[in-house]
Amino acid sequence: MNYNLAAPMFRHSMTQGSRLAVSVGGREVSYAELAALAQRVARWITAGTSRPRGFVGVLASRSVEAYAGVLGTCWSGNAYVPLNPQLPEERLAQLLGIIQPVAVVVDDAGRETLSARVREACAAPILSNLEELPPFDPGDRPCEVGAEDVGYMIFTSGSTGVPKGVLVPNRAVHHLVSALQEVYGFGPEDRFSKAYNLSFDGSIHDMFTAWNAGGSVHPVPAQMLMAPMKFIQERRLTVWASVPSTAVFMERLRMLQPGAFPSLRCTIFSGEPLPLRSALAWQQAAPNSVVDNICGHTECCCFSTLERLTDSPNVTPKRGLVAIGKPLPGFEAAVFDEFCRPLGPGQEGELALAGPQVALGYFGDAERTAARFPVIDGKVWYRTGDLVYREESGIYHHLGRVDHQVKIRGHRVELGEVEAHLAEICGSDSVAAVAWPVDHGSARGVVAFHCVQGLAPEDVRDALMRRIPRYAVPQQVLRLTDIPLTPNGKIDRKLLVEMLEAGAVAVS
Amino acid sequence: MNDRLAIREFLQKLLRQTGDRRSFADSDSLVMSGRLDSVDTLDLVVFLEEKYGIDFAERGFDKNDLDSLDNIMALIEAGSGASV
């Protein structure tokens, strides 16, 4: 069996070539056109490198180039690495230095990021114009790849300041797509939203489940992402997947009127906690749709557990959030204590997952891979870091984190990463970062603390802006006399949050 | 107080809430650039709905319309509630 991620799209191109595969930026691209583009990108990649297999950077977003780059990379047997064109220059150069790509595909937005500094970090050939591609070869097929070969790598925040590259094998995507197909029964008539950015792992669902089903992908323009009411209506979408913030925002704008989205039949919220109130409002607006809360992890190929909204919804007590439900087909889930010993129903501990969607580990980081992916009785588990408990019925509830990872509008941020950069900028280790304020389990931003006199908050923010993604840059930078510590000598983040809540922090 | 000044003051208030004390020109990007986040944007929407009668549920929502002071003024001048 060929596990090439471009294979399902290619099969549809042979049987229903004229059907719409993706509609983006005013361009309607059919399956036949998309397959031809992918094949030409693959030929360009293999012509430019003598390395048998490597990474191809896709420095693009919401464009034909982005999807041709992803599928062309897969077709060629290489692994794609999505790189967000909105990343700061230093971060982009750092990531390119880590992956040493065999090639890079860029779109208009990606081309603008190619400064001298970024080019210096990347010696690989760059494809910036699809017109430059070699001609289409109708006899070519997606390259044979195996289940364990890497399909893609996505970077997430790393607590030491260096991003972690999660290596995801083809079998994980293959399994995700099969599991979702089993749950939802997607078909060629389905019209899928693409709200998640390419560098956000939800995009794996957006693209590969859609092209597996022979449906069409509809990337949501960035300016409409917050409240895509008209987009859903005009495109007559049948499948919506996004972070719950979209529902929260639209509810507040009174856009979730009863029956507003009759075309939707599947709604998937993931990436952050789902408030019950917004889920119910969405259900009213989309009466023909199932509304599912999916908990996901980049290390488990984006989606792991599912809870469907019903007339008597499972709500996590005291949080007003929809439960995270039960594992998707094929997953085994457990609650671990700190020594990876399984806990029983009702006991709080760390969510651990095993099964065919578990990633291979972190690129070039055997130590951290061993810590997060322990092998127990011959089975590989992923320790998610999510604090959960399981009901007797098998329903899981999310309570927060066991570590210092936070979610800012769906993006994973390690507070340790912010602190590592902050310490370098301040020239002092007496720094701290906390997520604040937090509403319904979702953080709105990061607040940073330091103890250096005469350091302007704007200068610290500007320096951070050049190093880390914008969503991780603290909205406030405050100076304290000392960073409060716990009796164990660790940063007392709880006290810092209490100080912020009480307004008891002096702004420098 | 004229409309442009009133909206500028409101935008300044939103920015200050998140510790952003930098000045901005009438044409500077505030939403697409990330200086105002989604919660700030929501506050701005409520302000514009209440003060100028703009109905976003009717007209749809496009971040570009709110991205700068100039864009907001154009939105108001285009007529409250007018569908695009």
Interface residues (C-beta under 8 A of the other chain):
Chain A: A222 Q223 M224 L225 M226 A227 M229 K230 S245 F249 R252 L253 R254 M255 Q257 R409 R444 G445 P457 E458 R461 R470 Y471 P474 Q475 Q476 V477 V507
Chain B: T18 G19 D20 R21 R22 M32 G34 D37 S38 V39 T41 L42 V45 V46 F56 A57 G60 F61 D62 K63 N64
